[in-house]
Amino acid sequence: MAHPLVAQLQFTRREFSRGLEELSEEDATAHVGPMNCISWIVGHLAWHEQKTWLTRAQDRVLYPDLNTRFAYRAPMCTPSLTETLKMWREVTTATEEFLEGLTAEILLSDLLNRGKSVGQSYGSAMQRLIYHYWYHIGETQAIRQMLRNQNLAEYVGDIEKEAPYQPG
């Protein structure tokens, strides 16, 4: 069984994905004012996942392109939703085995990048990622409301059943 914090990340990912249901390619690539489009946000979260759980934690890179096109402060671009969802799904799938092996002891230890501390623990990195997701979940739903999308997901989903509180 996964550590409770890992279960929260997994739940958060499902909520993010649920918020993209019935999203058209046209709406996913629409820019509302100076905001990034939803398809970029998907790529951005794939970048954060890859940076944390693959590159730093395991010295692996599935998509070098994520580091240039979707990193924090990367120039605005308009990728296809199909492209970014594929990358996001592959990156998150590739992290699962590693995440399932995390223990309370590991979560308290320093996250390393090529043997050097990045200034946060694995657990703090996971919390930052979870909060980053929720920031963008709200943003994507706001964009979808401005685009007049109907029948949007209501947040937060069934957390009591899918990821209830558990002491660490």
N, C-alpha and C positions, 0 to 999 in steps of 0.2 A: 504494500500500500504506500502511495506517495506521501511525502511529508505534507502537512496541512497547508503550508505556504505554496507548495507546488500545486496542490489541488486548487488553490485560489487563482493561480496563474492559468491553469487549464480551464477553469470556469470563465475567467475573463476573456480568454481566447474564443471560447464558444459564444459568449455574448457579443464580442466584436463581429464574429462571423454572422451571427443571427441578425445583427444590425445592417448587414449588407444584402440580406435576402431580397429578391425581386428588384435588385438595382440594375438598371439598364446600363449598357456601355456608354450611351449618350450622357446619361446623368452622372455616371462615375467620372467622366472626363470633363464635366462642366466646371468652369471657374466662376465662383461667386465673389465679385470684388477682388481684393488682393489675396483671398484664401487659396491654398492649394486645393486641387481637386481630390476627390475621394480615392481615385485609383493611385494617386501619388501617396496618400496617407497609408494605403495598404503596403506599398513598397517601403515606405518609411518605417513602419513597424516591423517588416521583414528585416530591414537593415539593423534595427535595434536588437532584435532577437539574434540575428547572425553575429553581430558584434559581441554580444554578451556571452551567449551559450555555445557558439561554435568557434569564433575567432579567439576570444580571450580564454575561455575555459578549456578549449580543446585544440587550439591552433589549426582550425579548419575554416575554409571559405568555400561555400557552395557557389555564390554569385559575387564575383569581384565588382560587378556593375552596381550592386547595392551601395557600395562605399562611395561612389561618385555621384550617382543620380538621386539617391534617397537619404543621404546622411543629413544630420542637423546642419542647417544653413546651405544645403545644396541649392543650386539654381532651380527656379520653378520649371517644371516640365509636365507634359501631359501624356503619361504612358497609358496603355490599354489596361482595363481592369483584368482582362483574361491573363495578360502577362504578369501583372503584379500579384494576382491571386495565386497563380501557379508558383511563383517564387515564395510567397508567404507560406503556402501549404507545404512546400518541400522543405523550407527552412524549419518550420515548426515541427514537422514530422521528424526531421533529422535531430532535433534537440531532445525528443522524448526519452530515449534510453538514458541519456545523461541526467536529465531532470529527475527521472524515477529513482536514480541512485543517490540523490542528495539526502543527507542526514542533517540533523540539527547541528552536529559538530562541523560539518562542511559548510553549512549556511553561515556559521559564525566566523569562518576563516576568510582570510584575504583572497579576493579574486585577483588572479595573476594574469598578466599578459606577457608572454615570453619570459616567464620567471620573475617579473617585477610586479609589485603590488600596484593596482590601479586606484588605490585609495578608498576602496569600499569592500565590504564583505560580499560573499555570494548572496546572502539574504537581503542585504541592502540593495544590491543590484536587481534582485527579483522584485522587491517592493517598488523600486523606481520604474521598472518595466510595467508592472501592474498598473501603477498610477498613470503612466504614459498612455497605456491602452485606454483607460477610462477618460482621460482628457480627449483623446481622439474619437472615442465612441460618442461623446457628447457633440463634438465638432461634426462628425459625419451625419448625425441625426439632425443637427441644425441645418446643414447644407441641404439635406434631403427635404426638410420642411420648407426651406426657401425655394426649392425646385418643385414644390407642390406634390411631392411623392405621397401616396396614400398608404394606409394600413402599416405604418411603421411599427417596429418592435417597441414594446414598452420595457423600460429598464427599472430596476434590475430584475432579471428573470427569476427562475425558481432556485434561488441560492440555498434555501432551506433544505431542499432535496438534493441538489447537485453538488453543493460545496458548503455544507453547514459549518458553523464554527467548531473547531476542534482544538483542544489545547496542544501546544507544540511539544 
